[in-house]
Amino acid sequence: SFHSLIVGIALGLSDDLALFFAMIAHQFFEGLALGFRIARAQIERSTTILGLDILFSSAAPFGIVIGLIVFFAFGETKAFTIIEGVSNSLSTGILIYVGLVHMLTEEIEHSRVMESKAKQLYIWTGVFLGSAVMCIIAIWA
Protein backbone atom coordinates (compact mmCIF):
# COMPACT_ATOMS: atom_id res chain seq x y z
CA SER A 1 0.00 0.00 0.00
CA PHE A 2 1.07 3.55 -0.63
CA HIS A 3 0.69 4.38 3.05
CA SER A 4 3.04 1.55 4.07
CA LEU A 5 5.60 2.77 1.56
CA ILE A 6 5.49 6.31 2.99
CA VAL A 7 5.65 4.99 6.58
CA GLY A 8 8.68 2.91 5.56
CA ILE A 9 10.38 5.97 4.09
CA ALA A 10 9.72 7.89 7.32
CA LEU A 11 11.24 5.03 9.33
CA GLY A 12 14.27 4.79 7.04
CA LEU A 13 14.91 8.51 7.53
CA SER A 14 14.62 8.29 11.31
CA ASP A 15 16.82 6.85 14.01
CA ASP A 16 13.99 6.92 16.58
CA LEU A 17 13.49 3.59 18.34
CA ALA A 18 9.99 4.60 19.51
CA LEU A 19 8.97 5.14 15.86
CA PHE A 20 10.30 1.67 15.03
CA PHE A 21 8.13 0.00 17.69
CA ALA A 22 5.15 2.17 16.77
CA MET A 23 5.53 1.08 13.14
CA ILE A 24 5.71 -2.58 14.10
CA ALA A 25 2.46 -2.28 16.06
CA HIS A 26 0.86 -0.20 13.33
CA GLN A 27 1.82 -2.62 10.55
CA PHE A 28 0.54 -5.54 12.61
CA PHE A 29 -2.90 -4.00 13.02
CA GLU A 30 -2.93 -2.73 9.45
CA GLY A 31 -2.17 -6.27 8.29
CA LEU A 32 -5.05 -7.60 10.39
CA ALA A 33 -7.37 -4.97 8.91
CA LEU A 34 -6.24 -5.91 5.40
CA GLY A 35 -6.88 -9.58 6.15
CA PHE A 36 -10.39 -8.79 7.38
CA ARG A 37 -11.07 -6.69 4.27
CA ILE A 38 -9.86 -9.45 1.97
CA ALA A 39 -12.00 -12.01 3.83
CA ARG A 40 -15.03 -9.72 3.67
CA ALA A 41 -14.51 -9.16 -0.07
CA GLN A 42 -14.64 -12.94 -0.60
CA ILE A 43 -11.93 -12.96 -3.25
CA GLU A 44 -11.87 -16.39 -4.80
CA ARG A 45 -8.58 -16.30 -6.72
CA SER A 46 -5.69 -17.25 -4.48
CA THR A 47 -3.24 -15.47 -6.79
CA THR A 48 -5.05 -12.17 -6.16
CA ILE A 49 -4.86 -12.70 -2.41
CA LEU A 50 -1.19 -13.64 -2.66
CA GLY A 51 -0.49 -10.55 -4.76
CA LEU A 52 -2.19 -8.29 -2.20
CA ASP A 53 -0.22 -9.94 0.61
CA ILE A 54 3.09 -9.53 -1.22
CA LEU A 55 2.32 -5.91 -2.08
CA PHE A 56 1.47 -5.06 1.52
CA SER A 57 4.34 -6.98 3.11
CA SER A 58 6.99 -5.54 0.77
CA ALA A 59 5.83 -1.89 0.73
CA ALA A 60 7.25 -0.88 4.14
CA PRO A 61 10.64 -2.60 3.71
CA PHE A 62 10.96 -1.04 0.24
CA GLY A 63 10.17 2.35 1.79
CA ILE A 64 12.80 1.79 4.49
CA VAL A 65 15.40 1.14 1.77
CA ILE A 66 14.40 4.37 0.01
CA GLY A 67 14.61 6.26 3.31
CA LEU A 68 18.06 4.85 4.07
CA ILE A 69 19.31 5.78 0.59
CA VAL A 70 18.09 9.34 1.13
CA PHE A 71 19.59 9.38 4.63
CA PHE A 72 23.03 8.35 3.38
CA ALA A 73 22.81 10.65 0.34
CA PHE A 74 21.95 13.80 2.31
CA GLY A 75 23.37 13.13 5.77
CA GLU A 76 22.41 15.51 8.58
CA THR A 77 21.79 18.55 6.38
CA LYS A 78 19.00 21.11 6.28
CA ALA A 79 17.63 19.44 3.13
CA PHE A 80 17.48 16.12 4.99
CA THR A 81 15.54 17.72 7.85
CA ILE A 82 12.99 19.09 5.38
CA ILE A 83 12.70 15.72 3.61
CA GLU A 84 12.21 13.96 6.96
CA GLY A 85 9.54 16.45 8.04
CA VAL A 86 7.65 16.16 4.76
CA SER A 87 7.85 12.36 4.94
CA ASN A 88 6.49 12.29 8.50
CA SER A 89 3.72 14.71 7.55
CA LEU A 90 2.70 12.64 4.53
CA SER A 91 2.73 9.46 6.60
CA THR A 92 0.53 10.97 9.29
CA GLY A 93 -1.83 12.66 6.85
CA ILE A 94 -2.36 9.50 4.82
CA LEU A 95 -3.01 7.51 8.02
CA ILE A 96 -5.67 9.98 9.18
CA TYR A 97 -7.25 10.17 5.72
CA VAL A 98 -7.46 6.42 5.19
CA GLY A 99 -8.66 5.79 8.73
CA LEU A 100 -11.38 8.42 8.79
CA VAL A 101 -12.48 8.70 5.18
CA HIS A 102 -12.26 5.12 4.01
CA MET A 103 -12.30 2.68 6.90
CA LEU A 104 -14.49 4.46 9.45
CA THR A 105 -16.96 5.67 6.84
CA GLU A 106 -17.36 2.16 5.45
CA GLU A 107 -17.99 0.73 8.90
CA ILE A 108 -20.52 3.40 9.84
CA GLU A 109 -22.40 3.15 6.54
CA HIS A 110 -22.78 -0.61 6.87
CA SER A 111 -26.50 -1.39 7.05
CA ARG A 112 -26.34 -3.22 10.39
CA VAL A 113 -24.62 -0.25 12.01
CA MET A 114 -26.96 2.35 10.53
CA GLU A 115 -29.95 0.52 12.03
CA SER A 116 -28.54 0.35 15.55
CA LYS A 117 -27.77 3.35 17.76
CA ALA A 118 -25.94 1.02 20.15
CA LYS A 119 -23.54 -0.11 17.40
CA GLN A 120 -22.94 3.51 16.37
CA LEU A 121 -22.18 4.38 19.99
CA TYR A 122 -19.83 1.37 20.19
CA ILE A 123 -17.91 2.48 17.08
CA TRP A 124 -17.59 6.12 18.18
CA THR A 125 -16.56 5.08 21.70
CA GLY A 126 -13.79 2.99 20.15
CA VAL A 127 -12.67 5.91 17.99
CA PHE A 128 -12.48 8.30 20.95
CA LEU A 129 -10.88 5.79 23.31
CA GLY A 130 -8.30 4.87 20.68
CA SER A 131 -7.54 8.54 20.11
CA ALA A 132 -7.19 9.11 23.85
CA VAL A 133 -4.80 6.17 24.23
CA MET A 134 -2.68 7.44 21.33
CA CYS A 135 -2.55 10.92 22.93
CA ILE A 136 -1.39 9.38 26.21
CA ILE A 137 1.26 7.31 24.42
CA ALA A 138 2.45 10.46 22.62
CA ILE A 139 3.44 11.97 25.96
CA TRP A 140 6.41 9.59 26.06
CA ALA A 141 7.23 9.62 22.35
VENKACOR-V991655 format. One record per backbone hydrogen bond with DSSP energy under -0.5 kcal/mol. NH is the residue of the N-H (numbers start at 1). CO is the residue of the C=O. E is the energy in kcal/mol with one decimal. If there is no record, write none. Layout:
nh;co;e
NH;CO;E
NH;CO;E
This chain:
nh;co;e
5;1;-1.9
6;2;-2.3
7;3;-2.7
8;4;-2.4
9;5;-2.2
10;6;-2.4
11;7;-2.3
12;8;-2.7
13;9;-1.7
14;10;-0.7
14;11;-0.8
17;15;-0.6
20;16;-1.4
21;17;-2.1
22;18;-2.4
23;19;-2.5
24;20;-2.0
25;21;-2.2
26;22;-2.7
27;23;-3.2
28;24;-2.0
29;25;-2.2
30;26;-2.6
31;27;-2.5
32;28;-2.0
33;29;-2.4
34;30;-2.4
35;31;-2.4
36;32;-2.4
37;33;-2.4
38;34;-2.7
39;35;-2.4
40;36;-2.6
41;37;-2.1
42;38;-0.8
42;39;-0.6
43;38;-1.0
46;44;-0.6
49;45;-1.6
50;46;-2.6
51;47;-2.3
52;48;-2.3
53;49;-2.4
54;50;-2.7
55;51;-2.5
56;52;-2.5
57;53;-2.8
58;54;-1.6
59;55;-1.1
60;56;-0.8
62;58;-2.0
63;59;-2.3
64;60;-2.5
65;61;-2.1
66;62;-2.0
67;63;-2.8
68;64;-2.7
69;65;-2.3
70;66;-2.4
71;67;-2.7
72;68;-2.7
73;69;-1.8
74;70;-2.5
75;71;-2.4
77;75;-1.4
81;77;-1.9
82;78;-2.0
83;79;-2.5
84;80;-2.9
85;81;-2.2
86;82;-2.6
87;83;-2.4
88;84;-2.5
89;85;-2.3
90;86;-2.7
91;87;-2.5
92;88;-2.4
93;89;-2.8
94;90;-2.7
95;91;-1.9
96;92;-2.4
97;93;-2.5
98;94;-2.9
99;95;-2.4
100;96;-2.7
101;97;-2.6
102;97;-0.9
102;98;-0.8
103;98;-2.5
104;99;-2.4
105;100;-0.7
106;102;-1.9
107;103;-2.1
108;104;-2.6
109;105;-2.4
110;106;-0.5
110;107;-0.7
113;110;-0.8
114;110;-2.3
115;111;-1.3
116;113;-1.0
117;115;-0.5
120;116;-1.7
121;117;-2.5
122;118;-2.3
123;119;-2.4
124;120;-2.6
125;121;-2.4
126;122;-2.0
127;123;-2.1
128;124;-2.4
129;125;-2.8
130;126;-2.5
131;127;-2.2
132;128;-2.3
133;129;-2.6
134;130;-2.2
135;131;-2.2
136;132;-2.2
137;133;-2.6
138;134;-2.0
139;135;-0.6
139;136;-1.0
140;137;-1.3
141;138;-0.7
